[in-house]
Amino acid sequence: PPLPAPSAMLTKSTILLGSLGAAAAFAPGAMLPATARRAPATSTKMQLWDNGKSQGTGVTAIPFAGRPDTPAFDGTWVGDTGFDPLCISGNLDMKFLREAELKHCRVAMLATAGAIVQDVASFPGAKSILGDAKMTALHDVAVEKGSMGQMLFWIGGFELIGGAALLQMCTDDSITRAPGDYGFDPLGLGKGEGRGRMELAEIKNGRLAMIAIGGIIHHYLITGKGPIELITG
């Protein structure tokens, strides 16, 4: 099939979002002094002790490089695998980094699920407005129909609120909110003794989803097929 032609709007949006992300990363109040790296650890144990909350300082993703000697790798942050080859966590507030990672994880998990659902089902009424478009082609149709403008408005509003909460958390030591915790847990999955394991599951699945959605989009740009359609031929 012919290659899909993403609109200029998609390109401009990508450049703009990338620029905003880079600028936000170096915003005042997010900077911390850079630090060195610890000596290589010998343990290869995977993390789930202490109910998944404490990852342990013996986990090292790159054995010959050792663990970065930064606050992010003190053994208490969920999902700590000792991986930070550029020592980014030594230059930025770890609360800022963790909140950004969790937000990207959650968006990626939703995006991956949505990309899969597009190949097997459609919501009532959506096909009459958006047709059979999917992935980047769906973006272009949504821009043309005006749907994307509505989503941009509401998501932008949530981002403004979330950005204010993030700034407050990073600059006010009296704020006890954990990064990524917005108090939204209608099913109560984060309560009780299993919270640590659920936190670990969220961040590991989220990291996998970020890789997955990147692959799904690139496959679509090359083949014009969604993930299920690509697998089934």
C-alpha positions in Angstrom: 0.0 0.0 0.0 1.2 3.6 -0.5 2.9 5.3 2.3 0.6 7.6 4.4 1.2 11.3 4.1 1.2 12.9 7.6 0.1 16.5 7.4 2.2 19.5 8.1 0.2 19.9 11.3 1.6 16.6 12.6 5.2 17.7 11.8 4.7 21.1 13.4 3.1 19.6 16.5 5.9 17.1 16.9 8.6 19.8 16.7 6.6 22.1 19.1 6.1 19.3 21.7 9.7 18.3 21.5 10.9 21.9 22.0 8.5 22.3 25.0 9.8 19.1 26.6 13.4 20.1 26.2 12.7 23.5 27.7 10.7 22.1 30.6 13.6 19.7 31.4 15.9 22.6 32.2 13.3 24.8 33.9 14.5 26.7 37.1 14.0 24.7 40.3 14.5 21.3 38.5 18.4 21.5 38.6 20.6 19.6 41.0 24.4 19.3 41.1 25.8 16.5 38.9 27.4 13.6 40.7 29.8 10.8 39.9 29.1 7.1 39.4 29.4 4.3 41.9 31.7 1.3 41.5 30.1 -1.6 39.6 27.9 -3.8 41.7 28.3 -7.6 41.8 24.7 -8.6 42.5 22.3 -9.4 39.7 19.2 -9.9 41.7 16.0 -8.5 40.3 13.8 -6.2 42.3 10.7 -7.2 44.2 11.8 -7.4 47.8 10.3 -5.2 50.5 7.0 -5.6 48.7 8.4 -4.1 45.5 9.1 -0.7 47.1 12.8 -1.1 47.8 14.6 -2.1 44.7 18.0 -2.6 46.3 21.3 -1.0 45.5 22.8 -4.2 44.0 20.8 -4.0 40.7 23.0 -2.8 37.8 21.7 -2.7 34.2 25.2 -2.1 32.7 27.6 -4.1 34.9 30.9 -2.6 33.6 29.5 1.0 34.0 28.3 0.6 37.6 25.4 2.5 39.2 25.1 6.3 39.0 25.9 7.9 42.4 22.7 10.1 42.4 19.6 10.4 44.7 17.7 8.4 42.1 19.7 5.3 42.8 19.5 5.1 46.6 17.6 1.8 46.4 14.2 3.2 47.3 12.7 4.4 43.9 10.4 2.0 42.3 11.8 0.5 39.0 15.4 1.1 39.9 17.5 -1.0 37.6 20.7 1.0 37.9 20.3 2.4 34.3 21.3 6.0 33.7 24.3 6.0 31.4 24.1 9.8 30.9 23.7 10.5 34.6 20.6 12.7 33.8 19.3 12.0 37.3 22.3 13.8 38.7 21.4 17.1 37.0 17.6 17.2 37.4 15.2 16.9 40.3 14.3 13.2 40.7 10.7 14.1 41.5 10.4 16.0 38.2 12.0 13.0 36.3 9.7 10.4 37.9 6.5 12.4 37.3 7.5 12.9 33.7 8.3 9.2 33.3 5.0 8.1 34.8 3.0 10.5 32.7 4.8 9.2 29.5 4.2 5.6 30.7 0.5 6.2 31.2 0.0 7.9 27.9 2.0 5.2 26.1 -0.1 2.4 27.6 -3.3 4.2 26.5 -1.8 4.8 23.0 -0.7 1.2 22.6 -4.1 -0.1 23.7 -5.8 2.3 21.3 -3.6 1.3 18.4 -4.5 -2.3 18.9 -8.2 -1.7 19.3 -8.3 0.3 16.1 -7.5 -2.9 14.2 -10.3 -5.0 15.8 -13.2 -2.7 16.7 -14.6 0.8 16.3 -16.7 3.0 18.5 -20.3 3.7 17.5 -20.5 6.8 15.3 -16.7 7.2 14.9 -16.6 5.5 11.5 -19.1 7.9 10.1 -16.9 10.9 11.0 -13.4 9.5 10.8 -13.8 6.7 8.3 -11.3 3.8 8.3 -8.3 6.1 9.2 -5.9 5.0 11.9 -2.7 6.0 13.5 -1.1 9.2 11.9 -3.8 9.2 9.2 -6.4 9.4 11.9 -4.6 12.4 13.3 -4.9 14.2 10.0 -8.6 13.4 9.6 -9.2 14.5 13.2 -7.5 17.8 12.5 -9.6 18.3 9.4 -12.8 17.5 11.2 -12.0 19.7 14.2 -11.9 16.8 16.7 -8.1 17.3 17.4 -8.7 20.9 18.3 -11.1 19.9 21.1 -8.7 17.3 22.4 -5.8 19.8 22.3 -7.9 22.3 24.3 -8.9 19.9 27.1 -5.5 18.1 27.3 -3.8 21.5 27.4 -6.0 22.5 30.3 -5.0 19.3 32.2 -1.3 19.9 31.4 -1.5 23.5 32.9 -3.0 22.1 36.1 -0.5 19.3 36.2 2.4 21.6 35.5 1.4 23.9 38.4 1.2 20.9 40.7 4.6 19.7 39.5 6.2 23.1 40.1 4.8 23.2 43.6 6.0 19.7 44.4 9.5 20.5 43.2 9.9 23.8 44.9 7.9 23.4 48.2 9.4 20.8 50.6 6.2 20.8 52.6 4.4 19.1 49.7 4.2 15.4 50.5 2.5 14.3 47.2 4.4 11.5 45.5 5.4 12.0 41.9 2.6 10.8 39.6 0.1 10.5 42.4 -3.1 12.5 41.5 -5.4 10.7 43.9 -7.1 8.8 41.1 -7.7 5.2 42.1 -11.4 4.4 41.8 -10.9 0.7 42.1 -8.6 0.9 45.1 -5.8 -1.0 43.5 -3.1 1.1 45.1 -4.3 0.5 48.7 -3.0 -2.1 51.1 0.1 -4.2 51.2 0.2 -4.7 47.4 0.8 -1.1 46.5 4.6 -1.5 46.0 4.1 -4.3 43.6 1.4 -2.4 41.7 3.7 0.7 41.4 6.5 -1.6 40.0 4.1 -3.2 37.6 2.9 0.2 36.4 6.3 1.6 35.6 7.6 -1.6 34.0 4.6 -2.0 31.8 4.8 1.7 31.0 8.4 1.5 29.9 7.5 -1.4 27.7 4.6 0.5 26.2 6.8 3.5 25.3 9.0 1.2 23.3 5.9 -0.6 21.8 4.1 2.5 20.6 7.2 3.8 19.0 7.5 0.6 17.1 3.9 0.5 16.1 4.0 4.1 14.7 7.1 3.4 12.7 5.7 0.2 11.3 2.6 2.1 10.2 4.7 4.8 8.6 6.5 2.1 6.6 3.7 -0.3 5.8 0.5 1.6 6.3 -0.8 -1.2 8.6 -1.8 -1.3 12.2 -0.2 -3.7 14.7 -2.7 -6.5 14.4 -3.1 -6.1 10.7 0.7 -6.2 10.4 1.0 -9.5 12.3 -1.9 -11.2 10.5 -0.8 -10.0 7.1 
